[in-house]
Amino acid sequence: MIELSPDEIKIWEYLKKKPSTKKALAKRFNLPESTITRKLKKLQTAGKHLQIEPIGNESTPLYSAISSIEEIVSNSTYQSPISTYLQPTEVPSKDGEDFKLGFANTIYAGGKTNKKLFRNFLRYAEADKVDGIVLTGNTIWMDITRFSKYKVDRAVTTELKTDSQTVIYPDAIKAAGRDPKTLLKEKKPIYVTFKERLEMVIQDALRPLFLNKEGKPLFNNKVYIVFGDVEEELTRQHTVEALRIEIAKEKESTRVRIAELKSELKGVNKQIKEFVKLSESEEEVSEKQIKQHRSLEITKEKIVQQLADIEEYKTRVLMSNTNDEYMRLGDEKMKGYIIDKIESAIPNSKVISTGEAHIKIGNKIIKVVASTDKLTSKIADNLMDKLVEVTRMNLSAKGEAPDIVVAGGLSATYTQDLVPYIDKKQGTITLIQLPTCLDEESLEDILKDRVRVAGNKMTKLATKYDFNSGALILEYITGIQKRKLLTSNFLTNDDAFSEKEKVTEHKMLYELNISDQHHGSKYVSVIETESDIKYAFTVAQELVLAINAPIIKINSLGDELQEKNYDTEKEEHEEYLYPAQLEKEIGRIMEMYKDNPEKKQKELTKLLKRNTIRSGIISPQKQRFDFLDSLIEELLAKTLKRARDAKLYGPVINILNGNHNVHTFEGLQNTSEELARELKIRLKAANEEIQAKILGKGGVYSGTFGVKDHYLWGEYCRHKQGSSKSSKDPTRTTRLAFDRRGQDFPEFKEKYVINRAGHTHMGGQTTSKNVLHDIGYCFMDRNEFGEMLNYGSPMRGFKINGFPIDGPAKGPIVTIEFPVEYITKWANEKPKVNTEKLFNNSII
């Protein structure tokens, strides 16, 4: 190893701060220019990288120091950010508990980024005035393998151009005709270091994504970044690489020391040999010569021992492990280096976690998982399976209940599921598997040119039939969750973003989706207030009516009645009281509230209502009569009027026949048809306005809907679609069932299709190419049937969906959630709802 003098070290440190000419360095350090020349050459020989550039048209070069990755990392003092469930990152919201947060997953800057999609996402987020954007990892793309038979497969997925100005070759190599600029022209290989490659990715691929043509940020609020698989792999590999460099340095230092000692030993042996010759040729040897000989023998012994020690140390360096503290420190410092680079490229950005992140915004805790199973090489359309399972297990084992869990990673699709729970209160965890921001078409084109796909994660993703890109805006408005799915259809449409002022101006039609009321069941969901007990579905209708939700379409997705799906007459609800028990409870209430007649009346009313509901309605016919009486006709009539005013095309009220009716009557009687007929009579509606299509024994509807003279969406409705009630993702089976049929309904040609289902009692959403699969929730409590089969808690409530009237290329697909806990809160507290903001851009 070449040792540098103090002057040479000072010159190197000075050049890191300020580029200088030889003349300026000579003056600065009071040394002759010839000495400066020698010292600069020695710095280069010692492995120090000097960039040498001419000043204008002058021949005098300007020298500047380029720090190596090892030097940069070794001088850093980075510490990982803390982001836990109990110590979340605080994200400010301009509207207090109301907020908007954007999410983008797997940009892969340097790879097959869908640049138009991502840049338009930033434009939309800016126009929509979101409080911040979260990047869930895989922000950059770099192939970090040196040798592999699959290296060419990875090379085709990068769009990065080699910048010859960034690649620094030594002068001696460039003088020999190996200048990177020349090599590029000659189409020969260039050897690019990690630092140089990362610099190119950051400056040429990542930074431009966030800037407009004038070099100003497309999004002016805060950007929060979570590490993904790529960032972690870069850290891991180059921490190990730094160790290899240190080992190489130590090996070289040891080799040099051994060579020096051997040289010294050779000199000592020569002197000893000369003394022996001298003693043989002379009769007498002086005392002084004898002392010199003894000294040489001692020196030889010391050198031999030192050689033995260093040889042993060399073996240790070659064969043993380094201490773990060094590796941990190296890992932290390398993370810091990569974070500095990413943060310097993205305006107003901050890395908040190098693993799982927790964000607190408004009064909500959002957990961000970079990849569900932390193995993003396992590209799949079922990443949500693991997320559902892990979330439920964390609830059971740790009581950990964030309000939302958002997952990144290489997912083929967008999926949303829910995990309801009951702790001190009832609640719901929203699970979101984000789509990627990758270029679908470009990756699929690469796939067509390959016989086999190997060693390339991005192209493997394109093998998934349901691969579709996009981004998401999550917001809360007066305590109600609203999601805006920004599909690739919208984000890659230049027309939608041609006028900055109109990016968020897209007229919307809103529909109400309800399912699985199970009216007549002893386990039907109820809402209790201080003075009353009602069916939860009744309260839901009252809520929609009270907030004046501008819905122009209602989809009832099956199983409105319990009917006789199984032997429900044998069930017994734990709240049901027999006559003697009921009489005792009445007596207790009469005695307790004898001095408070008003309270006594309320408690007696609640007792009798609860007991009546928990006794159930055995007869399917009586269930139907009671269900019809529970419907709020004012809500239905207002929906019909809005639909007529908006000139809705397609059914206003669509009723599906569910599996409960099929199991009860086997097609001999159809609940949906009877309900539709009764409602048409009551509401004086036309046949096309209220429909209940039957195919065989079950309910199936396929057609189109939309606003007259605007885009027509495809719609397919069937109660049960390959549905799963297991602990895994219930939406995936619906998506598979729909897409695998391969049936081409004529009305769906060149249409974006909304596929609606019910049955699971868990609800959720997912997407495949040009299809949104939307599964309704239920109004049914947990019962013996679900308990014995270990189903998860049912998701009780309803949702309102919104669609841009000019089609999926003109705006986001909106979902507004009303879980049972919100319905209960509304029944008891009547919180204020900002209807205009919640249902903005409504056609009505």
C-alpha angles and dihedrals in degrees: 000000000000112000116219122218121235090255092052092050090050091050090050093049091047093052090052088061102036132017111230144177123242089253092053091048092050090053093044095052098030093238133130114266089239089058090050088053091053093047093049090052090049090052089054092046088052090058099260112145114231121186111212118196131169117240107239110298093338121111092221107106126223115224123209132172120242110202116221121236089251092056093047093048095043090055096049124105099197123159123191114254116249115237117158139147089261095037106037125174108262112232114190120231122202091213100047110231091006113080148156122218126180123212128200123176132203105354091173094198104202091032133066095316115169091232096183092049094049096043090049088049088057090048091050092047090051093048092044090052096230117185094232147332126242120207106201098205142280087085092157135032124217130159102227099179117105101194127018136131086233095054091102090055090056093044093061091059095060123085093188116129117213111247108213090197090061095049108082116201121182116262092244091057093045090049088057090060097264098117111149091231091055093044090054091054091048090048092235127143120277120202108230123190123221091251093052094045092048090049090054093048092048099044102032102032112020104036097049091055090070099044135077125223091278091054094251124131116271087209119039103190130077123302116206118201132201122192117250136193095286096050091047092047091050090051092047097048097044094045086058089043090053088053091051090052091050090049090049090050091049091047090051093046090050092047091051091048092049090049091050092049092047089051090050091047090050090054093048092048089051091053092047090050091051090051091052090052090047093050090050094051098044127061094217132033118204123242089243092056091049091052090049090052092051090048090052091050091052091047090050091052090051093049092048090050092047090050091051091048094048092045088054089048090050089056089050091052092049099042111027135073127252122242117276092232089065092051093048091049091047091050092052093047094048090050088053092052093051092044091052090052095049094044091049090055100046116064116238092001133150131182105226100179143010091204131010114357132205121202128191114202123161103336095321131102114214120193116204118201114191091209128001098228094020089236105098090173084076093079108189146147091234103065087122090067090071094042092055092047096047093045092053092046092050088051091052098042104032107015087236109162116167114179094236134016116199120191129197129184132105098320120165093211149018113259133176123192135163137225112200118199142175117220120141082326136013116266145161130227112210113215119201126186105194125218117233129256093232129128107260097188096046093049092047090051089055089049091057090059094053129079092196130020113220138150092011120101096187096052091044087058089057090059088071109099091214097049109142132156133220147115138245142230115203118195142166121214117188089335096312121118118233124182126194113199108204103203125200087248088066102033094051095047108107092195092060090057100036093102115046093204093055101045093109097035106102122135113237137204115209127209133189117227119197131167147171101017089162091200110198095031117126086226098054112137117260134188119220123203130175092274108021150030120217140169107272088231091057091052090048090056091048090051095051090047094046096051090046093232106197096230117159097179136045125197117193102193101200145278095070086156131045090220111166101309087149136345095304091158087073093056120098123197115221091229095055115108126205118226095268092046090046092051091053092049091050089051092050092052092046091053096041095051100031090124094045109057094175094054090043090055092049094050093046090049092051092046094052094043092049093048093047092051093045091052087064130210110269101187113077089210092055089046089057094049092049093045092053090050090052093057117102103229093194090064092049093046092050090049090052091049093049091048091052092047091049091045093235115198114214131027117331093201116028117186122192127204110235136209093259090066093044092051091048102045105011091223097312090110128019119207094196093056092048092049092048092049093050093047092049089055095046096044097035089234128163122250092251092051096059115034139174108179118195128201109189104316100334135067118259127165127182125171143094135285137187144107119304114268091013136086118311115219121207116240131194120181127186126150100224120031112172085304125185127203094185126118089269131084106304093195096062095069090051091051092048093046092052099043099041094057091073089200111154109212105200092226091058095059109129090352133124104237129215108207111197127193141160132184103092095083084215102079124191142147137251138167140222126176107316092342131103111198108204121186121195127230125232144237095222129109126222111282141178093275093058093038095054091050092046095238118170120255112290118253105237122196140050141264139218118216127201129204129187107249091224093056141262093304092062104056149343127295107244130209123187116193128214107180120184093260090060092046088052091049091049092050091052104033107019093218118203113264122202096219095176093054094040094052099030121171092021115172087225 
